[in-house]
Amino acid sequence: MTLFFTTLSSAQATPANSKLFREYIGAEDKGVRFSDVPIDSRVEFHFILSFAIDYTTSSHPNRTNGNFNFTTSSHPKPTNGNFNVFWDTENLSPSHVSAIKASHPNAKVALSLGGDTVKGNQYAYFSPTSINSWVRNAIASIVQITKEYELDGIDIDYEHFQTDPNTFAECIGRLLFHLKQNNVVSFTSIAPYEDDSVQPYYLALWRKYGHLIDYVNFQFYAYSKGTTVTQFIKYFETQSSNYKDGKILVSIGTDNSGGLSPKNGFFEACATLKSQGKLHGIFIWSADDSKKASFHYEKQSQRFLAS
């Protein structure tokens, strides 16, 4: 057991520059495939399937006691940790996962839990009935999905909550502990952003279970449009303090969201962080939005990381 915790503590070892690039994919049903996205062989590349959600929906099979059933309800409802796949399964299937990993040895694939909405119709709330029952259901359903798709990692991206921060921390922390202890996944991440209704939940999780979290996909694009390089660096330092010793990844959105855009100096800020040994990676939201521009910033980000 001592060895186990020693191994996990490496997630919070002294961070340094990294060639990690991560990309969310599949949330918007725009027909994007892994093979559409350019992958530079010089970087470590993580696709993050978006999303698995513990909700029902009439258009998706719902997992109950390990079996798939269809609900006739037109309104998605929370399922207390029984996760269903909500990404574009036609174009991002288990066979697509195995194919992209076979053709690109530097590529890995994770799944993300939660997200903003259930298929754009309503908020996806974290709404557990109890800690123990949620964790039990989550372990069973996530293990099943992970095995089916042969996934490598998990990301936590809940943005709406119908519980308190400690309950969230315990549910997610115990899930991550099980997944890592049993080698279900090889890496984990969280995706917080600066908002008083969000940060307390992730900070509570970090304080108690931060040693289980390998990356912090901080949503810097959730800051206001027009963010300057100076402001961006300040925001980065603030979040590095919040998630002390964590590997904070910088980010841009290709969906016309906010933050520091490449046109306004994003890569200049990345160069500053790199010179300080603080560039732990870059992620983009999302491949679905980037497809129309032929993944311009994906290519630029990977070239920058590889240089």
C-alpha positions in Angstrom: 0.0 0.0 0.0 2.9 2.3 0.7 4.3 1.7 -2.7 0.8 2.4 -4.3 0.6 5.8 -2.7 4.2 6.6 -3.6 3.4 5.9 -7.2 0.3 8.0 -7.1 2.0 11.0 -5.5 4.0 11.4 -8.7 0.9 13.1 -10.2 1.9 16.0 -8.0 5.7 15.8 -8.5 7.4 19.0 -9.6 5.9 19.9 -13.0 8.0 20.8 -16.0 7.5 21.5 -19.7 5.6 18.8 -21.6 4.8 17.9 -25.1 1.2 16.9 -24.2 -1.6 18.0 -26.5 -5.2 17.1 -25.7 -8.4 17.5 -27.7 -12.1 17.2 -26.8 -14.1 15.4 -29.5 -17.6 14.2 -30.3 -19.9 16.4 -28.2 -21.6 18.2 -31.1 -22.4 15.4 -33.6 -20.7 17.2 -36.4 -19.3 13.9 -37.9 -15.7 14.5 -36.9 -13.6 11.4 -36.6 -10.2 10.7 -34.9 -8.6 10.3 -38.3 -9.7 13.8 -39.4 -7.5 15.4 -36.7 -3.8 15.9 -37.6 -1.6 14.1 -35.1 2.1 15.2 -34.8 4.3 12.1 -34.0 6.5 14.3 -31.9 3.9 15.0 -29.2 1.9 13.0 -26.7 -1.7 13.2 -28.0 -4.9 12.6 -26.0 -8.3 12.5 -27.5 -11.0 13.1 -24.9 -14.4 11.7 -25.9 -17.2 14.0 -24.9 -19.3 13.0 -23.0 -20.4 10.1 -20.8 -23.2 11.4 -18.6 -25.3 9.8 -15.9 -28.6 10.7 -17.5 -31.2 8.9 -19.6 -32.3 10.0 -23.0 -34.9 8.6 -25.4 -32.4 8.5 -28.3 -29.7 6.6 -26.4 -29.6 3.1 -24.8 -29.5 3.4 -21.0 -27.5 1.1 -18.8 -29.5 -0.5 -15.9 -28.0 -3.2 -13.8 -25.4 -3.8 -16.6 -28.0 -4.1 -19.4 -29.0 -1.6 -22.0 -32.6 -0.5 -22.1 -34.4 2.3 -24.0 -36.5 4.9 -22.1 -39.5 6.4 -23.7 -39.1 9.7 -21.7 -38.4 12.7 -23.9 -36.7 14.5 -21.0 -33.3 13.2 -19.8 -33.2 12.3 -16.1 -30.3 11.7 -13.7 -29.3 8.1 -13.2 -27.2 8.4 -10.1 -23.9 7.3 -11.5 -25.2 4.9 -14.2 -23.3 6.5 -17.2 -24.3 6.4 -20.8 -22.4 7.4 -23.9 -23.5 10.7 -25.4 -20.7 11.3 -27.9 -21.1 10.7 -31.7 -20.9 6.9 -31.6 -21.4 6.5 -35.3 -18.1 8.2 -36.0 -16.3 7.5 -32.7 -16.9 3.8 -32.1 -14.7 1.2 -30.3 -13.3 0.2 -33.7 -12.4 3.8 -34.5 -10.6 4.0 -31.1 -8.5 0.9 -31.8 -7.8 2.1 -35.4 -6.4 5.5 -34.4 -4.2 4.0 -31.6 -2.9 1.4 -34.0 -2.0 4.0 -36.6 -0.6 6.5 -34.2 1.4 4.9 -31.3 1.6 8.3 -29.6 -2.2 8.7 -29.4 -4.3 7.8 -26.4 -8.1 8.1 -25.9 -9.9 9.1 -22.7 -13.6 9.8 -21.9 -14.9 12.9 -20.1 -17.8 12.8 -17.6 -20.5 15.4 -17.4 -20.1 18.5 -19.6 -22.3 21.5 -19.8 -25.6 20.0 -21.1 -27.3 16.8 -22.0 -27.3 17.0 -25.9 -27.7 20.7 -25.7 -31.2 20.4 -24.2 -30.7 20.9 -20.5 -27.9 21.3 -18.0 -26.1 18.1 -17.0 -26.2 18.2 -13.2 -24.1 16.2 -10.8 -27.0 14.9 -8.7 -26.1 11.8 -6.6 -28.7 10.1 -4.5 -25.9 9.1 -2.0 -22.2 8.9 -2.1 -22.0 5.1 -1.8 -24.7 4.4 -4.4 -23.3 6.9 -6.9 -19.8 5.5 -6.6 -21.0 1.9 -6.9 -23.0 2.7 -10.0 -20.2 4.8 -11.5 -17.5 2.2 -11.1 -19.7 -0.5 -12.7 -20.7 1.7 -15.7 -17.4 3.4 -16.3 -15.5 0.2 -16.1 -17.8 -1.3 -18.7 -17.5 1.7 -21.1 -13.7 1.8 -20.6 -13.3 -1.8 -21.5 -15.7 -1.7 -24.4 -13.8 1.2 -26.0 -10.4 0.2 -24.6 -9.9 3.7 -23.2 -6.7 5.0 -21.5 -7.9 7.8 -19.2 -10.8 9.7 -17.6 -11.6 13.4 -17.4 -14.0 15.1 -15.0 -16.0 18.0 -16.5 -19.1 18.5 -14.5 -20.2 22.1 -14.6 -23.6 22.1 -12.7 -24.2 20.7 -9.3 -27.2 19.7 -7.1 -25.1 18.7 -4.1 -22.4 20.2 -1.9 -18.6 20.3 -2.7 -17.7 17.6 -0.2 -20.1 15.1 -1.7 -18.7 15.8 -5.1 -15.2 15.4 -3.9 -16.0 12.1 -2.2 -17.9 10.6 -5.2 -15.3 11.6 -7.8 -12.3 10.9 -5.5 -13.5 7.4 -4.7 -14.2 6.7 -8.4 -10.7 7.9 -9.4 -9.1 5.9 -6.6 -10.8 2.7 -7.8 -10.0 3.3 -11.5 -6.3 3.9 -10.7 -5.9 1.2 -8.1 -7.3 -1.4 -10.4 -5.5 -0.1 -13.5 -8.7 0.7 -15.4 -7.2 4.0 -16.5 -3.6 5.2 -16.7 -4.3 8.9 -16.3 -6.9 11.2 -14.9 -7.8 14.9 -15.3 -10.3 17.5 -14.2 -11.6 20.5 -16.2 -12.6 23.4 -13.9 -13.0 27.0 -14.7 -13.2 30.3 -12.9 -16.7 30.6 -11.5 -18.0 30.7 -8.0 -20.5 28.0 -8.7 -17.8 25.6 -10.1 -14.4 26.2 -8.5 -15.4 25.2 -4.9 -16.3 21.7 -6.1 -13.0 21.1 -7.9 -11.0 22.7 -5.1 -12.6 20.4 -2.6 -11.8 17.5 -4.8 -8.2 18.7 -5.3 -7.6 19.2 -1.5 -8.5 15.7 -0.6 -7.8 13.7 -3.8 -5.3 15.8 -5.8 -2.7 13.1 -5.6 -4.9 11.0 -7.9 -5.2 13.7 -10.6 -2.6 13.9 -13.3 -3.7 16.9 -15.3 -5.8 20.0 -14.7 -7.5 21.0 -18.0 -8.2 24.5 -16.9 -10.8 26.2 -19.2 -8.9 29.5 -19.7 -11.3 30.1 -22.7 -14.1 30.7 -20.1 -12.4 34.0 -19.2 -13.7 37.1 -21.0 -12.9 37.7 -24.7 -10.1 40.2 -25.1 -8.0 38.7 -22.4 -4.4 40.0 -22.8 -1.1 38.1 -22.5 -0.4 39.8 -19.1 -3.8 38.9 -17.8 -3.5 35.3 -19.1 -0.2 34.8 -17.3 -1.8 36.2 -14.1 -4.7 33.8 -14.4 -2.3 30.9 -14.9 -0.4 31.8 -11.8 -3.6 32.1 -9.8 -4.8 28.7 -10.9 -1.4 27.2 -10.3 -1.7 28.4 -6.7 -5.2 27.0 -6.4 -4.2 23.6 -7.8 -0.8 23.6 -6.1 1.8 21.3 -7.6 -0.7 20.3 -10.3 0.0 20.1 -14.0 -2.1 23.0 -15.3 -2.7 22.8 -19.0 -3.4 26.0 -21.0 -6.3 26.1 -23.5 -8.1 27.7 -26.3 -11.6 27.3 -27.6 -12.3 27.1 -31.4 -16.1 27.6 -30.7 -15.9 31.5 -30.6 -15.5 31.4 -26.8 -13.4 33.7 -24.7 -10.0 33.9 -23.1 -6.7 34.7 -24.8 -7.0 33.9 -28.6 -4.1 32.9 -30.8 -4.6 36.2 -32.7 -4.1 38.1 -29.4 -1.0 36.3 -28.2 -1.9 32.8 -26.9 1.3 31.3 -28.3 3.3 34.3 -27.0 2.0 33.4 -23.5 2.8 29.8 -24.1 6.4 30.8 -25.0 6.7 32.7 -21.7 5.5 29.8 -19.7 7.8 27.5 -21.6 10.8 29.7 -20.8 9.8 29.3 -17.1 9.4 25.5 -17.3 5.7 25.8 -16.7 4.1 24.7 -20.0 2.6 21.4 -19.0 0.6 21.0 -22.2 -2.1 22.5 -24.4 -5.7 21.4 -24.9 -8.4 22.6 -27.3 -12.2 22.6 -27.1 -13.0 21.2 -29.6 -12.3 19.0 -32.7 -16.0 19.4 -33.6 -15.6 23.2 -33.9 -12.1 23.0 -35.4 -13.1 20.9 -38.4 -14.4 23.8 -40.4 -11.0 25.5 -40.3 -9.1 22.3 -41.1 -7.7 22.1 -37.5 -5.4 25.1 -37.9 -4.8 25.6 -34.2 -4.4 21.9 -33.6 -1.5 21.9 -36.1 0.0 25.1 -34.7 -0.3 23.9 -31.0 1.5 20.6 -31.8 4.2 22.3 -33.8 4.8 24.7 -30.9 4.9 21.8 -28.3 7.3 19.8 -30.5 9.7 22.7 -31.1 
